[in-house]
Structure formats: structure tokens, C-alpha cells
């Protein structure tokens, strides 16, 4: 029997053991469960789905609208993203859902707004969300939305919202207690171009969050382009029918306002490098201590903006303007292994093969396969999609949002992909399906050493094919495993809660910067956890990646039974290092690591990336390592 049919979490925990074949538990509790009609008679050897879809039941009632009216406007099929963030500062993850259209705004019509749902998680772990859109002020978010990024832009300890739109972008300042005000104009971010994704990072190490915005194509309803399918029917266009836009790099002046430094900092490559940007993620790809930027472009070469140094010389944050170079082509991650530009949508950065450097994974159209770029060291990559097992499983699907997580708590990295077509399926359309873009989502279980195997769809969760777009990963119920928030184009919001049974201790850490009530997640901080036995794990604090979405910034690991954390070393975004002592009391909770409260470690041992590979396991957002 499916998990979603159980009526409470307590029943889930009691009866799910039966479906896992626990014979001792069956003798003790089987009759009770059977009489209650809560489990099957014959269930030995069968596994309950690892996820339970609970969105509507816990109050997340949101339906994305794309405004489709039969005109096949290009923006209809591209949105939208979602975000997991602590909007009201109460220590749990709230939900932000980006709304759409109609894309062709008619005179006198008002677009629907995005929605904010506040998490009212109780002490027993029961989820309940309340719609706070009106009280938060966010009911005024009536542009045609695409994506969302979260970060504290003014250093007041509260996470703010950047909205990437088809139309003017918006920045909403968090006033506290779940209330927001729009500051787009005075902050200098109200760009009218079609933006899809964005990422916050401190690229110049001055302590303020800067902003990279991935812009898509030039599109106008007044100059409509009509495209047709191979059968001759009118269909949705692709990016090749339009002029690609340039992306935008915005430097934070230190007061929550921004200046466009794209031409100055990205240089000639930016002028020539229009790429129809969709996904964006940040990481230190070459291990030099400075954050870099990777952009997934649609049917164009991808960008790898490596943070190279100062225009005016020197290496410190005050020695001149930082300079980026697009090294994607030379690094081997601009094109597929066959030298072709792919329709890159979602993207994530992380150690996918267990060799302690940052790899890349991105989603594509059907008949292209998704792509796994393995980091060969110092920021050089190889396309290992076929040998990894990730190519064949994606051949017939169109992937958008994606997430890395250890869903089964076995210590190996897994990958989730939200799928949804961009051209209608001819046979299903002919059979009367009104919007024939739906596909099943996918989960690939990590086998170790960068190899993956697809988990059958029936074993994922009780959720049918939909038009998947954004994905945000995070621990929504604060129980030490990773849940998934999924947006569907012209469809409902989904929340997949991880029901994997915990058999091992877990450790969560939250590096923060700021004093008093102004502490905020320390975006860009690198964290090294060491246990009493000398084992280590590494992760970096980010909220970007996936497609048009923002994820949980907290870091999460699963330890081996009896294993005790001993210390954490944090390298803050400006290179300063602090060490924090840990112990058994820190297991099973999220430990805040506030800058200035640890032991200064200016003379600490060598950088994490120089420690032997047998000693370090490089982790990431909401990942588990045994």
C-alpha cells in the first residue's frame, strides 16, 4: 500500500517497517496494522516509496498559470521556479512559488501574483503551511515570473527575494516577520529583459552579496514568430528563432544597491558571449579560493566564468576590480563530448563521483541526454555521461530542474530531475490531451565512483507525469534528510517529503555571519567537518543551482553509527578561517556556526583541497555521507 494513503506520520513510521520486510516487527505489530487496514498481507521484500507527496494536505495549494490561449507564445512553456527560504526567521523553511501569466498582457488585466507560504512546523515534526501572500506584501508581485533567488542583500540578517521575470526584474527587501517591500528601482535591478535564473555570490570577497542574472532571448509579442512542428502544426518556438540576450553581473555597493559591472568585469567575452542563459550555479571550480560562475545556455555553448584576479593588480578585495574569463571551451564543459551545443536548462555543481572536487550535471532536451561533466582537476572537465549511466536514462525525457541529495542515506550522491516537454506530443494531442507536455520525473541512485542507476518511477512517490520545471531541495521538516519542492508548468506545486528510515546519526551545520539578530547564512563559506576518528567531509554554502530556483543553504551529513563529530573548520568567503569544537550533543540538530565565535586559525593546516583524498569527502547542500 502506498505511503500517501496512510493517515498520519505515526502510522507511517509503525507500518512502513512491515513493507521493508522486518519480520520481528511483523510479529509484534502486524495484526494491529492489518486490522486497521494500513498495510498489505504480503509485503516482504517490497520497499515503500522513499517520498510522500503532501503539498495539498499540508496547505501548499498553488496552481501555476502560463496563460496559454492557443497562440503558442514562447514564454508560456519556460516557467517557473520555486524557493525554500526562512522568510520569517523562525528556523524552518518556508515556500515561495513563482507565478506566470498570461504572457501577453491585455489592457486592464492584472496578472496573478506569486505566493508565499509560511511553515508552521510543530515540535513533533508535523507540517502545516499558511498562505501569507497578502500579509507579506508579496501580492504585488504581478510581473510574469520565471525564477527566484534568495540572499541577504543589505546585511540586516533577513533573506531577501530577487525575482527574475519576463519583464522588469524585482528585488523585495525582507522587513522581518514575513513582510516584504519592493526596492527594485532604488536598488538598480529593474532590468526589463527576459531573465530566467539568478545567483547570489560574493565574487569580490568584500562581504556583500553580488548578483549574477541569466538572461534568455529577445522576445516581443508585437513581432510574433510562428513556428511549426514536423507535422506542420503550429508549435512552440525554440531559442534558435530569437536573438540571445547577454547576462548581467551586478556588484553590491555595500548598502543593498547594485551597479552593473558586466562589461568591466566579464570583459570582451561577455560582449561576444550571448548564450540564451537558463540555469546558473556558483562554486570554486578551480580551487583557488575565489567563487566562479557556471551558466547553462540553451542550444549554445555554456559559460564557465573563472574568477581570475584584479584588473589593476594585486590579489586582495581592495586591490582593484575582480576579473572573470570564460574558460568553458578550454575546460571541456562548454559543449558535449561530441562537440555539440546542447539545450542546457537546469544545472548543479557538486562532488558526484567522490573524488573531492566540483563536478557539473545539467539537464537537456530529449534526444540529447543529460550531461555529467567530471572535474579532472584544477577546473578541467570530461563528459562522462554515457559511462556514468545518466545518458541512456534521459534519452527520451526533457529535463529542467534538478537536485543532488542522498535520498536513501547510504552515503552516495543521488540525482533528481523534473521532466516536462517543450513541444506537444503529437499522438497524445491527437487523442484529445489539451496540453501534451507532461512527463514523469526521474531519480538516479548513486552507486559510487560516479555511476548511477535509475530508480523505477513507481518506486518514487505517488505522483503522475506532469510538466516539471523548478526544483528546490531542503530539509523542510527538520528531520535530517532532504525533501524536494517541485513546480509544474501550468500545474500544481508538489512537495515530496523524504520518508527514508533513519538508522544513522546526522549532523547539520549553519555557518552564519553578522551580530545579534542580524546573522545570515554565509553564502560562499566552505565547511570541513572532522570526526573523532579523523574522517572529514567538505561542503559549501550556496542557494543557487537547479532551474530558476533557490534551495536550503544548510549543510547536512549522515554519519556512521557511533561516529562523533569533533570539530568544524569554516573558511569564510574572504579567506578567514575559524575552527569550532563539536561533540555528541551536536548530532540530530542544526548547529549554528557564527563568524567571530570560533577559534581563529590563521596558521591552520593546509587548505581542504590539498588534504589527501582518502581523508576528505567533499559534500554539498543537504547531502549525506556515512
N, C-alpha and C positions, 0 to 999 in steps of 0.2 A: 504493500500500500504506500502511496506517495506521502512524503513528509508534509506537503502542503495541506493535506486533509486532516492532520491532527489539530486538535482544538486549542492546545496550549503548549508552551515551551516545556513545562514539567512532563507532560505526556510524551513529548518528543524525546526527551532525554531518557525516559524509562523504557520506551518501546523500541527506540532506534537500535538498541543493543541486540534485540531479537533479530532484526533484519541483517545484522552483521554476523549472526551465527554464534552468539555467545550462549552455549548450552547450559552452563551453570546458571546464568541469569534466567534462562527459559524455565528451568525447574522451579525457581523461586517466584517468578513474576508472570510467567507465560499465561497461566489460567486467568489471572486478573485482566491482562491485556486482551486476551481472546474474548472473554465475556463482555468487555467494554467495546468490542468491535474495532480495536485500534491497531491490530496487526494481522498478518496472514498466518494461516496454519503452517504452511510450508514456506520457509524463508531462509533456510540455511544456505550459506554461500552467496547470498544476494546482498548487495550494498545499497543502503539508502542514498538518494541523490545528495551530493555534498552541499547543495544550495537549496534554499527555500525562497520562493518569490513571495514577498509580503507587502508590496507597496500600498495597494489599496487598503489592506487590512490595518496598516499602521498609520493611515492618514495621508499618504502621499498620493493625492488624487490630482493628476496633471495630465493633460492631453495636448501634445504638440500639434500645432496647426501650421500647415505650409501654404494655405490659401489657394490650393490647386483648383482651377476652374476649367481645365481642358486646354489652356493656352500653352502649356509646357514651358513656362518661364524657368530659366536655368536655376535661379536661387531656390526654387521650391525643394529641390532634392538634396541640398547641401547641409541643411541644419538638422539638429542643433546639439550643442554641448550641455554639460551639467557640471556642478561643482559640489565637493564636500568641503565644508569650512566651519569653523567655530564662530558663527556670526554674532552670538550674544555673549561669548566669553565664559560659558559655564562648564567648559571642559569636555563637551561631546560634539560630535559632528552634525551640523545642520545641512540642509539640502537646498541648492539653488538650481532651478530649472529654467533654461533659456527658451523663450517663446519665439514664434515666427510671424506669419503673415496674415493677410495677403501681401505678396511682394509688390504688386502694382497698386499703390495706394490711391484709392479713388477719392475725389474731393468730398470732404466732410466725414470721411470714415476715420475711426480711431483704431489703431492696431491693438491687439490684446497684449497684456504685459507679461513679463517674466514672473516667476513665483518663488517666494522664499518660504521654506518650511523649517520651523524650529523643532529641534529634537528634545522631547521631554522624557528622556531615558530615566527609568526609576532604578532604585538600588538593587532590585532583583534582576535587572537586565532586560526588562520588558520595554519594547519600543513603542513610542507614540509621538507622532508629528502633528504640529498645529500650523495652519496656514497663516503666516504673519506678513503677507504681501502688503496689505493695506496699512497696517500699523507701522511697518518698517519704512514706508515712503516709496517702496520699490514698485508700486502700482503705476508709477510714471515712466517705467522702462518700456516705452511703446515704440521703439525702433524695431525693424525686422532683425531679430537676433540670430547670431551664428555661434559665437563662442564666449567663454568666460575665463578670466584669470584672477587669482586671488593673491593678495600680498599687502603688507602694511606700508603704504607709500609715504606716510608722514611721521612715522616713528612714534605714534601715540599708543602702541600696544594693541590696536584693534585692526583686524584684517579688513581691507577694502576690496572693492569689486571693480575690475575692468571688464567692460563688455565690448566684444568685437562684433560689429554689426554689418549688415548690408545697408549702408548709410552711415551717418555720423557715429563714431565710437563714443562710449561714455565711461566716465570714472565716477564711482559712487563711494563717498567717504563714510566710513563707519563712525557713527556718533556714540555708540555704546548701547547696550541692552537691545540689540537687534534693530536699531534705527539707522537710516542712511540718508545722505543728501548728495545731490549731483553736483560735482565740481568740474565737469568736463572742460568747460570753456576756460576758466581761470587756470586749470592745470595744464592746458595746452595739448590735450589729447584728442580733441574732437575732429578727427580726420574723417572726411566723408567717403573715402574709398571703401571698396568691399573687402572687409577683413574677416578672417575666419578663426585663427588661433592667436594666442599671445603667451608670453612667458616673462615672469619677473626674475631678475638676477642682479647681483651686484658685480657688474663686469669690471668696474674700475676700483673696487675694494675701498670705497670711501664710506661704507656703512649704510648707504641708502640704496633702496631697490630701484634699479633701472628697468626698462620695459622694451621687449622686442615684440613687434606685431607682424604676423604673417598676413600679407595682403594677397588677394586672389587674382581676379581678372577685371578688365574694364567692361562693364555691362550697363546698358541703358535700355529702358522699356521703349523709348522713343525711336530706337534704331534696332528693332527686333530682328533677330536672326532665326530663321526657320530651319530646323534640322529634321532628317528623316532616318528611319531605321532601314535595315537591308530589305525589308519587305515593302518599303515605300510609304509606310505610315508615318505621320508626324510624331516626332520623339524628342526627348530632351537632348540638348546640345552638350558638347564636352568643351574643355578649356581650349582645345586647338582652334575653336571657332572664334576666339576672342584674343585681345592683346593682354598679356600678363602684366600685372602690377608689380612695382617694386615694394619690398618690405620696408619697415621703419624701425630704427633704433632710437629710443628716447632716453636721454640721460636725466636722472633725477637731480635737481639742483640742491636738494637737501631740505626743502620745505614742502615737499609734496607736489611741486610743479615740475614740468618737464620741458626739455628742449630737444628738438630733432637734430641728432648728430650723425645721421645715416651717411651722408656724403663724406663728412670729415673723418669718421671712424672706420667705416666699411670700405671707403676708397673707391678706386676705379672698378673693382669687381662688382660693387653694388650697382654702379651705373649701367654696366653691361649685363648684370646677372638677374634679369627679370625671370621669375620662375613659377608663377601661379602657386603661391605658398598655401599649404593647408595645415600640416602639423608642425609643431616646434617643440624641442626639448633642449635642456641645458645640462652640461656636465663638464668635468675636466678630462677631456678625451685623450690628451697627450701627457697628462701627469705633471704639468709644470706649475701647478698651484693656482692657475687662473681659469675662471669659468669660460667655457666655449659654448657655441650655439650651433645646433643642427636643425635644418629646415627640410621637411618633406614637401617636395614640389609635385604638382600634378602634371604628368606627361612632360616633364622637363628635368634636367639634371638637378639633383639635390645640392644643398649648400652645407658645407662644414666650415663655419666661421671660427677659426682658431685665434685665440687671444694672444697676440704676438709680442706686444711691447709698447713702448711710448714713442709717439711721433717726434717728440723733442728730446729724446734720450732719457736714460735712467730707467729704473725698474719700479719705483715706489708709486703709490697712488697720487702723489702730488707733483710728480716729475713731468707731467705732460699728459696729453690725451692718449688713452689706450688705442691701439690699432689692431684691426682684425684682418685676416687674409682668408679667402675662400680656398681651402685646400682639398675639397671633396674629390676632385678628379684625381689628383696625385695620391690621395689617401685611399682610393679604391671604394668610396661609398657614394659617389655621385650617380653612377649608373649600375645596372645589373651586371652580373658576371659575364653576360653576353654582350655588354656594351650598349644596352638599350635603356632609354629613359622610360621609367615606369610611372604609373598613376599613383604616386605615393599619397596616402591620406593620413592615417594615424602613425605615431612613432613613439617608441620608448627607448631609453638608454639604461643599461644596467649590465651586470655580470651574468650572462646567460649560460656560460659554459664552465663556470667555476675556476677560471684561471686568474681572477682578481684584477681584471681591467674592465673598461666600459665598452660593451658591445652595443649594437644597434639592431632593432627589429622594427619593421614597418609593414603596413597593410597596403594592398593594391586591388585593382580590378580583377575580376575573374579572367582566366586565360593568361594571367601574368604571374601568378603565385605571389604570396607574401615573401618578404626578403629578410634574411638573417645575415647581417654583416658582423663577422667575428673580428674583434680587435686583435691584431697580431703583435701589438706592442708599439708604444710611442705614437699612437694615433693612426696606424696603418691598418686597413681592413681588408678582409677577403669575404666574398659572397659564398657562404656555405649552406644556402637554403636547401639544396637538394639532399646533401648528406645528413642534415640535421633532422629531416623528417617533416619540416614545416612547409615544403613546397607542394608536394602532391596533395596534401590535405586541404590546401587552399585554392587549388586549380579551378574549381567550379564556383567559388564564392567571391564576393566583393566585400573586402574588409574596410572598416572605418576605425572606430575607437578600439583601443587595445590596452591591456594592463598586464604587468608582471606581478606575480604573487606566488606564495607557497600555499596553495589552497588545501592540500592534504597534510601539511605539517610534517613532511618527510625529509625536509632539508634541501630539496631540489627546486629550482625555479620553474614555475609553470607560466603559461601564456594564455590569456583570454582575448578573444576577438569578437566584436559586434559586427555582424554582417548585414548588408542590405544593398540591393541592386541600385543602379542609376539609370538603367533603361528597362522598360517594362518587358516582362517575359511574354513573348508572343502567344504561346499556347494557352497560358493562364488568362491572358487578356481576352483571347477569343472565346474562352469558356465563361466569360462574364465577370471575372475578377476586376473590380473597379480601379485598383491601384496595385498592379502586379510587380511589386519590387521586394516583397518580403523574402527573407532567407533565415535559416537557423544560425544562431550564434555558435561559436566553437571554443573548446578548451583543449589545450595541448599540455599533457602532463610531462614534466621534465624527467628524463631517465638518467641524467648525469652526463657530464662531458659534452654538453651542447647538443644532446639528442632528445627528441620529443616524440610522443605518440598521442594521436588524437583520442580524446575521451568520447565515446558514443553520445550523441545528443540526448538520447533517452535517459542517460545517467547524470545529466547536468542538473536540471531543475524542471519543474512543470511549467514550461513557457514555450509556446509555439513560435513558428517563424514570424519575424517582424522586420521592419526596415531600420535596422540598428545604425546608430551614429555615435554619439558620445559615450564614453565610459570613464567613471571615476572610481578608483579603488581606495578603500579605507576601512578602518575598524569602527563601524557605525554603532555597534552595541558594546564597545569597550571590553570585549571578552578575550582579546589576544589572538584573533585571527582576522583575515581580510575579507571584507564584504565587497559587493560590486553594485554600483549605481549605473543604470543603463538608460540612455534616452533613445527614443524611436521617432524617426521622421514621420509626421502625420499619424502619431500613435501614442500609446500611454507610456508613462515613466515606469521603470521597473527597479525594484530593489531586491537583490539576491543576497540573502543572509547566509553566511557560511555556517553549516551545522556539523562540520567535522568534529569528532570527539577528541577532546584534549587528553593526551596521555603523557605529555612532557611539559616542563615548566617553560614560561615565556618571559621575555624582557622587552619592555618598551621604553624608549628614551625620547625626550622632547627638548632639544637644545634651544634655548631662548636668549634673546638679547634685549636689554632695557632694564630699567629700575622700577621698583614699586609695582604699580598696576599697569605699567607701560611695556611689560615684557611681551615679546612677539617671537614666533618661530624664526630661527636664524637661518634663513634661506642661504644655501651655498656652504654651510658648515659641514665638514667631514668628521665622521664619528668612528672611532675604533674602540670596540668592546673587547676586553680581555677577561677570561675566566680564571679561576683559581688554578686550573690545570694548565694554563698557558695558551689555550686556544683563543683565536681572535676572529672578529668579524668587522667589516667596514661598510658604512653606508653614508649617503649624502642627503642632506635635507633639501628637497625640492617639492614643488606643487605642480609642475608642468608635465607635458607629455600627453599621450593618448591622441584624441582628436577633439579640438575645441573645448577641452575640459580641464578641470583642476582637481587634484587628489589630496588625500590626507598627507600632511607634511611629517607626521611622526614616523619614527623608525621602530621596527618590530622584528624580533628574532625568537625562534624556538630553540631551546637548549636541550641537551641530553638529560635523562633522568639523573638527579643528584648533582648536576653541574651548577656551580655557584659563580655569578659574575663577581669579578674582583675590582675592576676599575674601568673607567671610560676616558679616553683621550679625545678632546674636541679641538680640531683645527678650525678656527673661525674664518670667515671669508676674507679677512685682512691678513691672514697668516699667523696670528697669535694662537698659541697652544695652551690649553688648560687640561689638568687631569682631575677627575672626580673618582672618589672611592665608592665602591658598590658592595653589596652583600646579599644574603638570603632574603632580607626584608624588601629588596627591590624587585623580587620576582612577582609576576602576576599583576603588575601595575605599570603605569607610565611615569617614569622618573623625570622630573624637570631638571635640566642642567642649565642653570642660568649663568651667563657670562659674568665673570668677576667673582664668582663664589667658589671656583675650583682652585687647585694649586697651579701656579704659573710654572710652565715647563719650557722655558726658553732654551734650556740645554737638554731637552728630551732626546730620546734615541732617534735614529734616522726616520725619515718620512715613511708613512704606512706603505707607500707603493715600492719601497726599497727593501721591505722585510721579505724573507723567503716565502715562496708561495705555499709551502707546507704549513706556515704559521697563520696566514691570513685567509679569510673567506670574505670576499667583497660582496656586501649585501645591497639593500636599497629600500625604497619606501614599502612598508608593510610586507616585507619578505621574512621568511623563516629559515633559519639554519640550525641544524641539530648540534 
